[in-house]
Amino acid sequence: MRLKSILQSNAALLCVMVVAQFWLFEAGLRLRGGSEAAPEFQRLFMPDETIGYRLRPGATARFTTAEFETDIAINAAGVRDREIGPRAPGERRVLVLGDSLVMAVQVPDWETLTARLERFLNEDAVPPATFRVINAGVQGYGPVEEYLFYRDVAARLQPDVVILALYAGNDAVEAAASGHRLAERDMGRPADDRVGAFTQWRRRVIRRSMVLQIVRLRVTTALDRFGWRRPEVDLPLRAYLPEAPPEITRGLKVMTDAVSRLDALTRSQGARLVVLLLPARFQVDDDDYGRLREGVARLGYTLERDRATERFRLALQASGVPVLDVLPVLREAAGGREVFMRSTAHFTPFGHETIARAIHRELVALDVAGQGRR
């Protein structure tokens, strides 16, 4: 019995030491900043029972990395934008939903695609008509969260046009992991999708911990080096394989379901929905594509550069929602300047400008902005 007691005490002491070291490393890494796991950045978010999390109204942060330094402010409505007051006479509102590509913490708020689109629309507006474009992007969201965020939060901003930015690079994966949230809404009780819910929870926990991010990378590298892990194509890249795996097919179905729900909701409120389809960086960057293609080829697969974009467009055809695919304009623009940042898969200020101009042309062509233009 005495030996058992000693072993139990030593085990408890070891656990305490491991936990203490974990938090010491975590605190040290977070103090250096430059990560989404940094406490200052995480204070931008708050829990939400339906969506999982959302931006915290009134929160501010300064996000600093080796490539950029940005001040971020969340307004009273819970979006990264300046304050939104009562609708002015002649004002028409355009609201843009999306993930980190729209929220765009890598650039100042006046350089985002939403701010630039607002300036382009107002350049040819006839007074007293004005346009107000609202940045409703939230870091880490997928199509399901974007629909729920609009339904529960952003709809009260009364937009005339809603633009849903879908990211071909991982939104099928995000939708597959979040599909249970739509089922919960339909059944009025939590859906029994423990795998999807656990996957989403695990990704959120790792994203918030710098130590866990490092550990995951080191463990994966070690397993690959010693051949202890079966080589697999990264989950987001599977959307670019010739044959879509079951999880990608399921994710595309959930995505189209979310788009259809959002379309029905916006129509019932007198608004118009437009889908903005954004490409992954390697679809524009030749060097990036070459590296990924070689890596996938070593695993015995073929990486088709635009396959995910094609799948998204095909899946969205039945919805009848206009789709603006900005891949061609980004490729053309990339011939002269960088449209993606080098350290992340996010857009440079020039990339935001290029996309904003493409959206402006599309809105004019579709006449979804209504009256008030020259």
N, C-alpha and C positions, 0 to 999 in steps of 0.2 A: 504493500500500500504506500509506503514511504517513497519507493522508486517511482510509482505511478504519479504521486503528487509532485515530485521533482520534475518529471517529464512534462506534466501539465503546466507547471510554472514556467519552465524554459520555453515551451511552445507559446505561451501567452506573451512572454517577454519578447520572443522573436517576432511575433505578430505586431506588437507595439513598435518595435524598432523599424520594421518594414514600412508600416504606415507612416511613422514619423519621417523616415527618409524620403518616402514618396512625396509628402507635403513640403518638405524642405526643397527638394528638387523642383517641384511644381512652382513653389513661391519664387525661387530664384529665376526660373525661366520666364515666368510671367512678368517679373519686374523689368526684364529686358525689353518686354513689349514685342511689337512686330508680328503678332499672331491673333487670330480670332479668339483664342483661348484666354487672352489677356483680360484681367478683371474689368478694366475700363471699357473694353469693347463689349464684353458680356453684359454690362449694365444697360446696354441699349435695348435689351430684350426682357420680356416678362412672360410668365406661363399663361396659357390659354387652354381652357378645358376642351374646346372643340377643335381648334387648329393645332394645338400643341404648344405654340409660342407665337408671340408677335412683338412688334416694336413697342417700347415703353414710351407713352406720351411725355414730352418734356425732357427726355434723356439727352445727354450730350456726351461726346467722346472725341479724343484726338487720336487718330490711328496713324502710327508711324512705322514704316518699314524702310529697307535699304533703298527702295525705288520711289517711294512717295510718302508724303505726310499730309493728312487731311483732317479737317474739322468736320464732325458729323453732328447734326442736330435733328432731333425728332420733334415734330410739332404736336400741338394739342390733339390733332386728329389721329395721331399714331402713324405718320408716314414721314419719310425723309424729304421734307420740303419746307418752304416758308409757310407761315400761318395762313390759313384759308378762312377768310371772312364770309359774310353774306354775299350771295351772287350779285354782282353789279349789273345795272341795266345794259342789255346787249351782250352780256358775257356768255360764252359757250365754253364748256369744260370738257377736256380730254383727260382721261385717267389711264395710266399705264401700269398694268400689273406685271409682275415678273419676279425673278430671283435676284441674286447678287449682281448679275449683269445689268439690271435696271437700277437697283439701289445704288450701285457704283461707288462704294466707299473709297475707291482708288483715286477719285478725282473730286475737286470741289463741286458743290452743288450746282454752281452756274455753268459747269462744263459737262454736265450729264446730258444724255440724249433727250430727256424730258425738258430741261431748261432750254436747250437749243431748239427743240421743236416748237416750243412756245414762242420764241423770238421769230422763227421762220413764219409761223402762222400769222403773227401780228404784223409782220412786214407788209402783207398784202390785205390786211383787214380794213374795212371801210368803217370809220367811226360813225356811231358810237359802239359798233361791234368790237369786241375784244375776245381773245382766246386765253384760257388758263389751262395749262397742262400740269397735271399732278403726278409726282413720282410715288407710286404705290408699290415699288419693289421691296422685297424683304429677303434678306440673306438666307439661303438654304431652302427656300420654298420650292415646291413642285406644282404641277397643275392642280392637284387636289387642294393644297393649302391656298393657292391663289384664288380658286373659286370660293372657298370658305371665308377667306379674308375679305373678299369683295362682299359676299352676302352678309357677314356679321359686322364689318367695320367700314369698308370704303364706300358702300352703296349710299350711305348717308351724305356723301359729298355731292350727290346728284349730278353725275357726269352725263353729257350728251353722247359722248363716244367713249367706249372702253377698248383699250388695246391690250391684248393678252400676249405677252412675250414668252414664247416657248423655246427652250434650248434643246436642239437636237442632240447635243453632247451627253445629256444625262436625264432628261425629263421623262423618258420611258421608264428608267430605273426608279426615279423618284415617285412616279405615279404608282408603280407596282407596289412599292413599300408603303404607300399611304392609302391604298384603295379601301382599307377597312374603315377609314373615316367617312367615306360616302355610305358604306353599308350601315354604319352606326346611325347616320341621319335617317336612312330609309326605315330601319327597324325600330328606331326610338330607344335603342339600348346598345351597349357595346357589342360589336361584331366579334365573332370567334375567329379572329385572324391573328393568332398569337405569334406566328412567325413574322408577319409583316410588322406588327406592333413592336416586337422585340428588336427586329432589324433596325427600325427607325430610332428606337431608344438607344441602342448600342452605338449607332453612328453619331447621335447627338452627344452622348457621353464622351466619346473619343474626340469629337470636334472641340469640346470644351476643355480638354486636358492636353497640355503640351507634352507631358511625360508619356501619356498613353499613345500619342501620335508617334513619338520617337520609338517607344517600345514596339508598336505595331510594325514600323518600318524595319527595325533591327531584326525582329523575329521572322518576318517574311523573307528578308535577305538571307538570314541564316538557313532557313528551311530550303530555300531555292538553291543555295550553295552546296548543301550536302544531299540534295535530291530527296528530301523528306516530305516535300509538298508536291502534289501533282500539278504540273504547270497548267495554268488556266489563263484565258484572256480576261483582262480586267472587265468587270461587269458593264460599265458604260460603253466600252468598245465593242461589246457583243451586238449592239444595235447596228454596227457597221459590217457585220459578217454577212456573207451571201444568203445564208439561211438564218432567220431569226430564232433564237432560243425561246423556249416557252415563257420565260420571265419577261422578255422584251415584248412578245405578242400580248401577254397579259397587261403589261404597262401601257401599251398603245391603246388597248380597249378602255382602260381606266381613264387615260388622258382624253379620249374622245367623249367619254361619258361626262367628264368634268367640263369640257368645252360646251357640250350640248346643254348642260344645266346652266352654265353661265350665259349662254346665248338666250335661253328662254327667260332667264331672270332679267337680263338687261332689256330685252324686248318688252317685257311686262312693265318696265319702268320708263319706256319711251326712249331708250338709249340704243345705240348701234355698237355691235361687237366686231372687232377686226383682230385677226391673229397675226402676230409678228414672229416669223420663224428665224431664229438665230443659229448660226453654225458653230461648231467647235473650232478651236484655233487651228488644229492641223488641217482643217478643210481649206484654210486660207494660206497657211504657212507651209511652204514646200519642204523645208528642212525638218520641221516638226513631223510632217506626214511621213517623210522618209524613215525617220527613226522608229516611229510607231509601226509602220508597215513591216520593217525588218524584224522588230520584236515579235509581232504577231505571227510572221512567217516562220520564225524559229519554233513556234508552238504548233506548227502544222496547219495554220489557218490563213485565210486571205482577208486583208482589210480593204474594203471597198470605200473609197474616200467619201462619197456622198450618199451612201446607202441609207443612213439614218434620216437624212433630210428627205429623201424620196419616200421612205416609209411614213414619215410624219405627214407629208403632203397627201399621200394616198389615203391615209386614215382620216384626214380632215375633209376629204372631198364630200362625203355624204352629209356633213353638217351644214353645208351651204354658207358657211362663214367665210368672208374674204380672207385670203392668206397672202401676206407679203413676205416672200423669201428674200432676205437681203444678202444671201451668199454671193450672187453675181456682182453686186455693187461693191461688196467688201473685197472680193478678189481683184476687181479692176482698180480700186483705190490702193490696194496693197502693192501695186506695181511701182508706186512712187514713195509711199511713206508707211510707217508701221501703224496698223490698226489694232493690234493686240499688244499688250504689255509682254515683256520678256519673262518676268518672274511669275506671272499669273496668267490665267486664261481669260482675263478681263480686258476691256477695251481701253485704248489710249484716248485722250481728248479728241484726236483726229478721227478715231473710230466712232466715237459718240456723234461727232458732227456728220460723218458719212451716213450713219443710220438715221439720224434725225432728218436729213435732207431726203432720204428715200421714203421715210414715213410721210413727210410733207407732200411729196409728189403723189403718193398713193391716196392720201386723204383728199387731195384736190381731184384726182381722177375719179374716185368713187363718190365724190361730193358728199361724204359722210360728215363733213364739218358744217354743212348747211349754209345758210345765207351769211353774209357778213364779209365776203371776200371781194377783192377788186376783180 
